Amino acid sequence: MPSVDSLLPKPAVHVDPSLMAECEDVVSIPHRFVPYDELVRLHAIDRQRFGDCWRLNHSKATTIRALVK
């Protein structure tokens, strides 16, 4: 005889759409002389994207671990 749990419908799994986003590309450095202030700005943008991507991937892993429990 099947258990009661197997007869109940499984709850819908919700994954926040923001977790499904891909990471942004790295910043493109122009093929010309790049002044220091512009280089610093581009580097800051690149580091921000890296941090965002790291947090996104961490969130994906945390969500997947929670869903497979």
HTML snippet that shows the backbone in 3Dmol.js (N, CA, C, O; Angstrom):
<script src="https://3Dmol.org/build/3Dmol-min.js"></script>
<div id="view" style="width:600px;height:400px;position:relative"></div>
<script>
const pdb = `
ATOM      1  N   MET A   1       0.845  -1.175   0.000  1.00  0.00           N
ATOM      2  CA  MET A   1       0.000   0.000   0.000  1.00  0.00           C
ATOM      3  C   MET A   1       0.895   1.243   0.000  1.00  0.00           C
ATOM      4  O   MET A   1       1.823   1.319   0.805  1.00  0.00           O
ATOM      5  N   PRO A   2       0.640   2.232  -0.891  1.00  0.00           N
ATOM      6  CA  PRO A   2       1.472   3.431  -0.949  1.00  0.00           C
ATOM      7  C   PRO A   2       1.292   4.284   0.308  1.00  0.00           C
ATOM      8  O   PRO A   2       0.226   4.307   0.922  1.00  0.00           O
ATOM      9  N   SER A   3       2.356   4.973   0.663  1.00  0.00           N
ATOM     10  CA  SER A   3       2.276   5.854   1.832  1.00  0.00           C
ATOM     11  C   SER A   3       1.453   7.090   1.480  1.00  0.00           C
ATOM     12  O   SER A   3       1.266   7.422   0.309  1.00  0.00           O
ATOM     13  N   VAL A   4       0.967   7.758   2.518  1.00  0.00           N
ATOM     14  CA  VAL A   4       0.160   8.962   2.324  1.00  0.00           C
ATOM     15  C   VAL A   4       0.982  10.048   1.638  1.00  0.00           C
ATOM     16  O   VAL A   4       0.463  10.787   0.801  1.00  0.00           O
ATOM     17  N   ASP A   5       2.264  10.145   1.991  1.00  0.00           N
ATOM     18  CA  ASP A   5       3.126  11.173   1.388  1.00  0.00           C
ATOM     19  C   ASP A   5       3.254  11.009  -0.120  1.00  0.00           C
ATOM     20  O   ASP A   5       3.332  11.999  -0.847  1.00  0.00           O
ATOM     21  N   SER A   6       3.277   9.777  -0.591  1.00  0.00           N
ATOM     22  CA  SER A   6       3.427   9.567  -2.035  1.00  0.00           C
ATOM     23  C   SER A   6       2.147   9.911  -2.798  1.00  0.00           C
ATOM     24  O   SER A   6       2.190  10.110  -4.013  1.00  0.00           O
ATOM     25  N   LEU A   7       1.016   9.984  -2.104  1.00  0.00           N
ATOM     26  CA  LEU A   7      -0.251  10.317  -2.755  1.00  0.00           C
ATOM     27  C   LEU A   7      -0.483  11.827  -2.850  1.00  0.00           C
ATOM     28  O   LEU A   7      -1.275  12.287  -3.672  1.00  0.00           O
ATOM     29  N   LEU A   8       0.206  12.584  -2.015  1.00  0.00           N
ATOM     30  CA  LEU A   8       0.038  14.040  -2.021  1.00  0.00           C
ATOM     31  C   LEU A   8       0.873  14.657  -3.139  1.00  0.00           C
ATOM     32  O   LEU A   8       1.979  14.192  -3.415  1.00  0.00           O
ATOM     33  N   PRO A   9       0.355  15.692  -3.778  1.00  0.00           N
ATOM     34  CA  PRO A   9       1.167  16.343  -4.816  1.00  0.00           C
ATOM     35  C   PRO A   9       2.366  17.046  -4.177  1.00  0.00           C
ATOM     36  O   PRO A   9       2.272  17.610  -3.087  1.00  0.00           O
ATOM     37  N   LYS A  10       3.482  16.995  -4.883  1.00  0.00           N
ATOM     38  CA  LYS A  10       4.683  17.675  -4.380  1.00  0.00           C
ATOM     39  C   LYS A  10       4.483  19.182  -4.513  1.00  0.00           C
ATOM     40  O   LYS A  10       3.898  19.650  -5.490  1.00  0.00           O
ATOM     41  N   PRO A  11       4.968  19.940  -3.532  1.00  0.00           N
ATOM     42  CA  PRO A  11       4.833  21.395  -3.633  1.00  0.00           C
ATOM     43  C   PRO A  11       5.656  21.935  -4.796  1.00  0.00           C
ATOM     44  O   PRO A  11       6.707  21.392  -5.135  1.00  0.00           O
ATOM     45  N   ALA A  12       5.168  22.993  -5.390  1.00  0.00           N
ATOM     46  CA  ALA A  12       5.898  23.622  -6.499  1.00  0.00           C
ATOM     47  C   ALA A  12       7.195  24.214  -5.965  1.00  0.00           C
ATOM     48  O   ALA A  12       7.224  24.808  -4.887  1.00  0.00           O
ATOM     49  N   VAL A  13       8.246  24.048  -6.721  1.00  0.00           N
ATOM     50  CA  VAL A  13       9.546  24.594  -6.337  1.00  0.00           C
ATOM     51  C   VAL A  13       9.681  25.965  -6.968  1.00  0.00           C
ATOM     52  O   VAL A  13       9.511  26.130  -8.175  1.00  0.00           O
ATOM     53  N   HIS A  14       9.989  26.941  -6.136  1.00  0.00           N
ATOM     54  CA  HIS A  14      10.160  28.299  -6.647  1.00  0.00           C
ATOM     55  C   HIS A  14      11.632  28.672  -6.616  1.00  0.00           C
ATOM     56  O   HIS A  14      12.290  28.571  -5.581  1.00  0.00           O
ATOM     57  N   VAL A  15      12.131  29.096  -7.746  1.00  0.00           N
ATOM     58  CA  VAL A  15      13.493  29.606  -7.848  1.00  0.00           C
ATOM     59  C   VAL A  15      13.398  31.037  -8.347  1.00  0.00           C
ATOM     60  O   VAL A  15      12.815  31.309  -9.397  1.00  0.00           O
ATOM     61  N   ASP A  16      13.975  31.939  -7.585  1.00  0.00           N
ATOM     62  CA  ASP A  16      13.940  33.353  -7.964  1.00  0.00           C
ATOM     63  C   ASP A  16      14.584  33.527  -9.343  1.00  0.00           C
ATOM     64  O   ASP A  16      15.695  33.042  -9.560  1.00  0.00           O
ATOM     65  N   PRO A  17      13.913  34.207 -10.277  1.00  0.00           N
ATOM     66  CA  PRO A  17      14.465  34.388 -11.621  1.00  0.00           C
ATOM     67  C   PRO A  17      15.839  35.072 -11.637  1.00  0.00           C
ATOM     68  O   PRO A  17      16.633  34.835 -12.547  1.00  0.00           O
ATOM     69  N   SER A  18      16.122  35.914 -10.641  1.00  0.00           N
ATOM     70  CA  SER A  18      17.422  36.585 -10.622  1.00  0.00           C
ATOM     71  C   SER A  18      18.561  35.589 -10.445  1.00  0.00           C
ATOM     72  O   SER A  18      19.694  35.867 -10.838  1.00  0.00           O
ATOM     73  N   LEU A  19      18.270  34.429  -9.855  1.00  0.00           N
ATOM     74  CA  LEU A  19      19.306  33.413  -9.690  1.00  0.00           C
ATOM     75  C   LEU A  19      19.650  32.721 -10.997  1.00  0.00           C
ATOM     76  O   LEU A  19      20.702  32.092 -11.109  1.00  0.00           O
ATOM     77  N   MET A  20      18.783  32.830 -11.972  1.00  0.00           N
ATOM     78  CA  MET A  20      19.021  32.169 -13.250  1.00  0.00           C
ATOM     79  C   MET A  20      19.822  33.040 -14.218  1.00  0.00           C
ATOM     80  O   MET A  20      20.167  32.602 -15.315  1.00  0.00           O
ATOM     81  N   ALA A  21      20.110  34.262 -13.810  1.00  0.00           N
ATOM     82  CA  ALA A  21      20.847  35.179 -14.679  1.00  0.00           C
ATOM     83  C   ALA A  21      22.287  34.697 -14.869  1.00  0.00           C
ATOM     84  O   ALA A  21      22.858  34.043 -13.996  1.00  0.00           O
ATOM     85  N   GLU A  22      22.845  35.025 -15.997  1.00  0.00           N
ATOM     86  CA  GLU A  22      24.246  34.724 -16.271  1.00  0.00           C
ATOM     87  C   GLU A  22      25.113  35.863 -15.756  1.00  0.00           C
ATOM     88  O   GLU A  22      24.644  36.989 -15.592  1.00  0.00           O
ATOM     89  N   CYS A  23      26.368  35.563 -15.506  1.00  0.00           N
ATOM     90  CA  CYS A  23      27.318  36.596 -15.082  1.00  0.00           C
ATOM     91  C   CYS A  23      27.630  37.524 -16.259  1.00  0.00           C
ATOM     92  O   CYS A  23      27.638  37.108 -17.417  1.00  0.00           O
ATOM     93  N   GLU A  24      27.885  38.778 -15.931  1.00  0.00           N
ATOM     94  CA  GLU A  24      28.280  39.727 -16.971  1.00  0.00           C
ATOM     95  C   GLU A  24      29.696  39.428 -17.426  1.00  0.00           C
ATOM     96  O   GLU A  24      30.482  38.837 -16.687  1.00  0.00           O
ATOM     97  N   ASP A  25      30.017  39.838 -18.643  1.00  0.00           N
ATOM     98  CA  ASP A  25      31.370  39.667 -19.157  1.00  0.00           C
ATOM     99  C   ASP A  25      32.331  40.591 -18.428  1.00  0.00           C
ATOM    100  O   ASP A  25      31.924  41.545 -17.764  1.00  0.00           O
ATOM    101  N   VAL A  26      33.609  40.286 -18.566  1.00  0.00           N
ATOM    102  CA  VAL A  26      34.625  41.174 -18.009  1.00  0.00           C
ATOM    103  C   VAL A  26      34.633  42.470 -18.817  1.00  0.00           C
ATOM    104  O   VAL A  26      34.147  42.519 -19.947  1.00  0.00           O
ATOM    105  N   VAL A  27      35.186  43.498 -18.224  1.00  0.00           N
ATOM    106  CA  VAL A  27      35.252  44.794 -18.897  1.00  0.00           C
ATOM    107  C   VAL A  27      36.267  44.722 -20.026  1.00  0.00           C
ATOM    108  O   VAL A  27      37.363  44.188 -19.854  1.00  0.00           O
ATOM    109  N   SER A  28      35.903  45.256 -21.166  1.00  0.00           N
ATOM    110  CA  SER A  28      36.826  45.311 -22.298  1.00  0.00           C
ATOM    111  C   SER A  28      37.722  46.530 -22.163  1.00  0.00           C
ATOM    112  O   SER A  28      37.252  47.650 -21.961  1.00  0.00           O
ATOM    113  N   ILE A  29      39.008  46.292 -22.277  1.00  0.00           N
ATOM    114  CA  ILE A  29      39.972  47.388 -22.238  1.00  0.00           C
ATOM    115  C   ILE A  29      40.162  47.874 -23.675  1.00  0.00           C
ATOM    116  O   ILE A  29      40.427  47.068 -24.567  1.00  0.00           O
ATOM    117  N   PRO A  30      40.030  49.170 -23.908  1.00  0.00           N
ATOM    118  CA  PRO A  30      40.188  49.687 -25.268  1.00  0.00           C
ATOM    119  C   PRO A  30      41.612  49.454 -25.799  1.00  0.00           C
ATOM    120  O   PRO A  30      42.574  49.403 -25.033  1.00  0.00           O
ATOM    121  N   HIS A  31      41.720  49.317 -27.112  1.00  0.00           N
ATOM    122  CA  HIS A  31      43.022  49.138 -27.765  1.00  0.00           C
ATOM    123  C   HIS A  31      43.626  50.503 -28.066  1.00  0.00           C
ATOM    124  O   HIS A  31      43.779  50.895 -29.223  1.00  0.00           O
ATOM    125  N   ARG A  32      43.960  51.204 -27.014  1.00  0.00           N
ATOM    126  CA  ARG A  32      44.575  52.524 -27.123  1.00  0.00           C
ATOM    127  C   ARG A  32      45.188  52.840 -25.773  1.00  0.00           C
ATOM    128  O   ARG A  32      45.016  52.080 -24.821  1.00  0.00           O
ATOM    129  N   PHE A  33      45.885  53.927 -25.681  1.00  0.00           N
ATOM    130  CA  PHE A  33      46.410  54.362 -24.394  1.00  0.00           C
ATOM    131  C   PHE A  33      45.224  54.647 -23.470  1.00  0.00           C
ATOM    132  O   PHE A  33      44.290  55.360 -23.836  1.00  0.00           O
ATOM    133  N   VAL A  34      45.281  54.084 -22.287  1.00  0.00           N
ATOM    134  CA  VAL A  34      44.194  54.270 -21.325  1.00  0.00           C
ATOM    135  C   VAL A  34      44.740  55.085 -20.148  1.00  0.00           C
ATOM    136  O   VAL A  34      45.618  54.616 -19.423  1.00  0.00           O
ATOM    137  N   PRO A  35      44.225  56.295 -19.960  1.00  0.00           N
ATOM    138  CA  PRO A  35      44.676  57.100 -18.823  1.00  0.00           C
ATOM    139  C   PRO A  35      44.392  56.396 -17.499  1.00  0.00           C
ATOM    140  O   PRO A  35      43.469  55.588 -17.400  1.00  0.00           O
ATOM    141  N   TYR A  36      45.184  56.706 -16.499  1.00  0.00           N
ATOM    142  CA  TYR A  36      45.098  56.039 -15.211  1.00  0.00           C
ATOM    143  C   TYR A  36      43.694  56.121 -14.611  1.00  0.00           C
ATOM    144  O   TYR A  36      43.177  55.113 -14.129  1.00  0.00           O
ATOM    145  N   ASP A  37      43.073  57.288 -14.630  1.00  0.00           N
ATOM    146  CA  ASP A  37      41.741  57.421 -14.020  1.00  0.00           C
ATOM    147  C   ASP A  37      40.701  56.541 -14.722  1.00  0.00           C
ATOM    148  O   ASP A  37      39.816  55.987 -14.070  1.00  0.00           O
ATOM    149  N   GLU A  38      40.805  56.414 -16.034  1.00  0.00           N
ATOM    150  CA  GLU A  38      39.895  55.536 -16.772  1.00  0.00           C
ATOM    151  C   GLU A  38      40.185  54.072 -16.452  1.00  0.00           C
ATOM    152  O   GLU A  38      39.267  53.263 -16.314  1.00  0.00           O
ATOM    153  N   LEU A  39      41.473  53.741 -16.336  1.00  0.00           N
ATOM    154  CA  LEU A  39      41.866  52.376 -15.994  1.00  0.00           C
ATOM    155  C   LEU A  39      41.327  51.978 -14.619  1.00  0.00           C
ATOM    156  O   LEU A  39      40.840  50.863 -14.431  1.00  0.00           O
ATOM    157  N   VAL A  40      41.421  52.897 -13.670  1.00  0.00           N
ATOM    158  CA  VAL A  40      40.897  52.633 -12.323  1.00  0.00           C
ATOM    159  C   VAL A  40      39.385  52.425 -12.372  1.00  0.00           C
ATOM    160  O   VAL A  40      38.862  51.524 -11.715  1.00  0.00           O
ATOM    161  N   ARG A  41      38.688  53.244 -13.138  1.00  0.00           N
ATOM    162  CA  ARG A  41      37.241  53.115 -13.263  1.00  0.00           C
ATOM    163  C   ARG A  41      36.861  51.770 -13.886  1.00  0.00           C
ATOM    164  O   ARG A  41      35.945  51.101 -13.409  1.00  0.00           O
ATOM    165  N   LEU A  42      37.569  51.373 -14.957  1.00  0.00           N
ATOM    166  CA  LEU A  42      37.289  50.097 -15.612  1.00  0.00           C
ATOM    167  C   LEU A  42      37.577  48.927 -14.671  1.00  0.00           C
ATOM    168  O   LEU A  42      36.834  47.947 -14.637  1.00  0.00           O
ATOM    169  N   HIS A  43      38.663  49.044 -13.913  1.00  0.00           N
ATOM    170  CA  HIS A  43      39.008  47.986 -12.961  1.00  0.00           C
ATOM    171  C   HIS A  43      37.926  47.874 -11.881  1.00  0.00           C
ATOM    172  O   HIS A  43      37.554  46.769 -11.487  1.00  0.00           O
ATOM    173  N   ALA A  44      37.424  49.012 -11.406  1.00  0.00           N
ATOM    174  CA  ALA A  44      36.367  48.995 -10.385  1.00  0.00           C
ATOM    175  C   ALA A  44      35.099  48.335 -10.920  1.00  0.00           C
ATOM    176  O   ALA A  44      34.450  47.569 -10.208  1.00  0.00           O
ATOM    177  N   ILE A  45      34.746  48.628 -12.169  1.00  0.00           N
ATOM    178  CA  ILE A  45      33.571  48.002 -12.783  1.00  0.00           C
ATOM    179  C   ILE A  45      33.784  46.495 -12.878  1.00  0.00           C
ATOM    180  O   ILE A  45      32.879  45.717 -12.578  1.00  0.00           O
ATOM    181  N   ASP A  46      34.979  46.085 -13.295  1.00  0.00           N
ATOM    182  CA  ASP A  46      35.294  44.675 -13.443  1.00  0.00           C
ATOM    183  C   ASP A  46      35.213  43.955 -12.095  1.00  0.00           C
ATOM    184  O   ASP A  46      34.661  42.857 -12.012  1.00  0.00           O
ATOM    185  N   ARG A  47      35.758  44.563 -11.045  1.00  0.00           N
ATOM    186  CA  ARG A  47      35.711  43.953  -9.709  1.00  0.00           C
ATOM    187  C   ARG A  47      34.268  43.856  -9.207  1.00  0.00           C
ATOM    188  O   ARG A  47      33.898  42.874  -8.564  1.00  0.00           O
ATOM    189  N   GLN A  48      33.462  44.867  -9.498  1.00  0.00           N
ATOM    190  CA  GLN A  48      32.053  44.833  -9.091  1.00  0.00           C
ATOM    191  C   GLN A  48      31.335  43.680  -9.775  1.00  0.00           C
ATOM    192  O   GLN A  48      30.567  42.953  -9.145  1.00  0.00           O
ATOM    193  N   ARG A  49      31.590  43.519 -11.070  1.00  0.00           N
ATOM    194  CA  ARG A  49      30.971  42.416 -11.810  1.00  0.00           C
ATOM    195  C   ARG A  49      31.415  41.069 -11.257  1.00  0.00           C
ATOM    196  O   ARG A  49      30.609  40.146 -11.141  1.00  0.00           O
ATOM    197  N   PHE A  50      32.700  40.955 -10.914  1.00  0.00           N
ATOM    198  CA  PHE A  50      33.211  39.712 -10.352  1.00  0.00           C
ATOM    199  C   PHE A  50      32.515  39.408  -9.021  1.00  0.00           C
ATOM    200  O   PHE A  50      32.101  38.275  -8.776  1.00  0.00           O
ATOM    201  N   GLY A  51      32.390  40.422  -8.168  1.00  0.00           N
ATOM    202  CA  GLY A  51      31.710  40.234  -6.884  1.00  0.00           C
ATOM    203  C   GLY A  51      30.259  39.852  -7.065  1.00  0.00           C
ATOM    204  O   GLY A  51      29.759  38.963  -6.375  1.00  0.00           O
ATOM    205  N   ASP A  52      29.572  40.518  -7.992  1.00  0.00           N
ATOM    206  CA  ASP A  52      28.173  40.192  -8.271  1.00  0.00           C
ATOM    207  C   ASP A  52      28.045  38.748  -8.761  1.00  0.00           C
ATOM    208  O   ASP A  52      27.143  38.019  -8.349  1.00  0.00           O
ATOM    209  N   CYS A  53      28.962  38.348  -9.646  1.00  0.00           N
ATOM    210  CA  CYS A  53      28.933  36.994 -10.196  1.00  0.00           C
ATOM    211  C   CYS A  53      29.201  35.973  -9.099  1.00  0.00           C
ATOM    212  O   CYS A  53      28.543  34.934  -9.050  1.00  0.00           O
ATOM    213  N   TRP A  54      30.153  36.253  -8.224  1.00  0.00           N
ATOM    214  CA  TRP A  54      30.457  35.332  -7.136  1.00  0.00           C
ATOM    215  C   TRP A  54      29.235  35.157  -6.239  1.00  0.00           C
ATOM    216  O   TRP A  54      28.882  34.036  -5.873  1.00  0.00           O
ATOM    217  N   ARG A  55      28.592  36.269  -5.888  1.00  0.00           N
ATOM    218  CA  ARG A  55      27.402  36.189  -5.034  1.00  0.00           C
ATOM    219  C   ARG A  55      26.261  35.462  -5.740  1.00  0.00           C
ATOM    220  O   ARG A  55      25.529  34.700  -5.109  1.00  0.00           O
ATOM    221  N   LEU A  56      26.106  35.688  -7.036  1.00  0.00           N
ATOM    222  CA  LEU A  56      25.072  35.003  -7.810  1.00  0.00           C
ATOM    223  C   LEU A  56      25.319  33.496  -7.801  1.00  0.00           C
ATOM    224  O   LEU A  56      24.395  32.719  -7.559  1.00  0.00           O
ATOM    225  N   ASN A  57      26.540  33.085  -8.058  1.00  0.00           N
ATOM    226  CA  ASN A  57      26.851  31.659  -8.082  1.00  0.00           C
ATOM    227  C   ASN A  57      26.698  31.039  -6.692  1.00  0.00           C
ATOM    228  O   ASN A  57      26.271  29.891  -6.570  1.00  0.00           O
ATOM    229  N   HIS A  58      27.041  31.784  -5.657  1.00  0.00           N
ATOM    230  CA  HIS A  58      26.851  31.302  -4.292  1.00  0.00           C
ATOM    231  C   HIS A  58      25.360  31.119  -4.012  1.00  0.00           C
ATOM    232  O   HIS A  58      24.961  30.128  -3.400  1.00  0.00           O
ATOM    233  N   SER A  59      24.537  32.067  -4.456  1.00  0.00           N
ATOM    234  CA  SER A  59      23.087  31.964  -4.268  1.00  0.00           C
ATOM    235  C   SER A  59      22.522  30.765  -5.020  1.00  0.00           C
ATOM    236  O   SER A  59      21.649  30.060  -4.514  1.00  0.00           O
ATOM    237  N   LYS A  60      23.024  30.541  -6.226  1.00  0.00           N
ATOM    238  CA  LYS A  60      22.564  29.379  -7.000  1.00  0.00           C
ATOM    239  C   LYS A  60      22.891  28.093  -6.258  1.00  0.00           C
ATOM    240  O   LYS A  60      22.041  27.210  -6.140  1.00  0.00           O
ATOM    241  N   ALA A  61      24.093  27.983  -5.765  1.00  0.00           N
ATOM    242  CA  ALA A  61      24.500  26.770  -5.061  1.00  0.00           C
ATOM    243  C   ALA A  61      23.672  26.581  -3.789  1.00  0.00           C
ATOM    244  O   ALA A  61      23.254  25.463  -3.489  1.00  0.00           O
ATOM    245  N   THR A  62      23.435  27.641  -3.052  1.00  0.00           N
ATOM    246  CA  THR A  62      22.632  27.562  -1.824  1.00  0.00           C
ATOM    247  C   THR A  62      21.208  27.137  -2.142  1.00  0.00           C
ATOM    248  O   THR A  62      20.629  26.319  -1.427  1.00  0.00           O
ATOM    249  N   THR A  63      20.640  27.686  -3.211  1.00  0.00           N
ATOM    250  CA  THR A  63      19.277  27.332  -3.612  1.00  0.00           C
ATOM    251  C   THR A  63      19.198  25.869  -4.029  1.00  0.00           C
ATOM    252  O   THR A  63      18.275  25.158  -3.632  1.00  0.00           O
ATOM    253  N   ILE A  64      20.138  25.428  -4.807  1.00  0.00           N
ATOM    254  CA  ILE A  64      20.146  24.032  -5.274  1.00  0.00           C
ATOM    255  C   ILE A  64      20.281  23.082  -4.085  1.00  0.00           C
ATOM    256  O   ILE A  64      19.580  22.074  -4.012  1.00  0.00           O
ATOM    257  N   ARG A  65      21.182  23.404  -3.153  1.00  0.00           N
ATOM    258  CA  ARG A  65      21.335  22.546  -1.966  1.00  0.00           C
ATOM    259  C   ARG A  65      20.025  22.484  -1.172  1.00  0.00           C
ATOM    260  O   ARG A  65      19.652  21.420  -0.680  1.00  0.00           O
ATOM    261  N   ALA A  66      19.327  23.614  -1.046  1.00  0.00           N
ATOM    262  CA  ALA A  66      18.069  23.624  -0.301  1.00  0.00           C
ATOM    263  C   ALA A  66      16.991  22.811  -1.019  1.00  0.00           C
ATOM    264  O   ALA A  66      16.177  22.154  -0.370  1.00  0.00           O
ATOM    265  N   LEU A  67      16.980  22.850  -2.340  1.00  0.00           N
ATOM    266  CA  LEU A  67      15.946  22.146  -3.105  1.00  0.00           C
ATOM    267  C   LEU A  67      16.148  20.635  -3.123  1.00  0.00           C
ATOM    268  O   LEU A  67      15.180  19.883  -3.237  1.00  0.00           O
ATOM    269  N   VAL A  68      17.390  20.187  -3.011  1.00  0.00           N
ATOM    270  CA  VAL A  68      17.638  18.740  -3.093  1.00  0.00           C
ATOM    271  C   VAL A  68      17.594  18.064  -1.723  1.00  0.00           C
ATOM    272  O   VAL A  68      17.751  16.846  -1.638  1.00  0.00           O
ATOM    273  N   LYS A  69      17.389  18.815  -0.671  1.00  0.00           N
ATOM    274  CA  LYS A  69      17.272  18.202   0.667  1.00  0.00           C
ATOM    275  C   LYS A  69      16.005  17.417   0.780  1.00  0.00           C
ATOM    276  O   LYS A  69      15.733  16.831   1.828  1.00  0.00           O
TER     277      LYS A  69
END
`;
const viewer = $3Dmol.createViewer("view");
viewer.addModel(pdb, "pdb");
viewer.setStyle({}, {cartoon: {color: "spectrum"}});
viewer.zoomTo();
viewer.render();
</script>
